[in-house]
Amino acid sequence: MTETAVLAEQIKGRFAAYELRFNTRFEQYFQSLHSALDAPALSRFTPECVDLLRDMSLRGGKRLRVALLYEAARLVTTEPVAGLEEAALSIELLQTHGLVHDDIIDDSPTRRGGPSTYYAYRAKFPGDPQAALGLAVLAGDLALALSLQVLLDSESSLPVCHAMVEVQTRAASDTFLGQIIDVERDFTDLPSEELLHCVSDYKSARYSILAPLQLGLLAAGEQPDRFDDELRRYARLLGICGQLRDDYLDLFGDARTMGKPTGTDIRAGKRSYTVGALLAAVSGSERTMVESALGDACCSPETIAAVREIGQRCGVEQKLRADMRRYAELASAEAANWRPRWRQEAVTFFELLPLWSVERVR
């Protein structure tokens, strides 16, 4: 096994350890939340709301954001860091907020292998869709407020607490702007590369990559503002790479491996990286077929398979894979510039992460 392969296996092992460690802490947080909330004892809806947020949160994925947070602190020190666990909770509570509201925007019935919060409320109030919508919105809002409160309650010094709250507040507002631009993108027949990158940066990279890096460094006693430009470059490049990967898998991935159907972006009419590349590459009857499938919620698996074949034949699949590799290499090179400043072993993690992420599609 090559040195790179060994390091990649180590990354996977660290991810698994972080996931286990954090999930235990997240469960403990929700166990204490009912008593910690200053909610009226007579309210029946408040405990149900907390339980729905708990259910959504604990059905989490690989906790990539949490791993980035922990590894960002390791850039500075391997010693225990006060406030790091609360920062991890804040990151994932903000993620829960985003998922709850995304599912309202997209009218999604499922999320992470279970019902979305919105549809859970719709099932509870089948005769009152407005109440279901309102309660789902409020559940997402509560998760956002909790993501900030948990930082204020941490054991970090007051200046660090305030700096962390500032990071998360800015990350949330950037994400909201990204969601607005994301909706706007889908009203564009053929979005430019600049627009697609902008959506990736604002909607995903800033809260999923940049904020965990900033929070981890803050907790470890570093001042991330000193390195703002380079952290933002790394986050943007890795965010673009990750979004390219997600869009690629939505059409060219293996549905059995992913555990979800392919073609969801096409059925929803989303102008993703993949769809944009398809529209730019095809003409004539093939373009007509792609355009007819876009936004067709009842588009059959056979039609999606035909669109996939068109993309393969026109070189779209190959282009997306090349683009992913290019942005991964740029992100890796950006992280390599951190070596004179921070711990070598931790910098290596951030160098290898983009390349490992790309390899996971193969």
Summary of the structure (lengths in Angstrom):
residues: 362
radius of gyration: 21.0
end to end distance: 17.9
largest distance: 64.5
contacts: 1188
relative contact order: 0.10
helix: 76%
strand: 1%
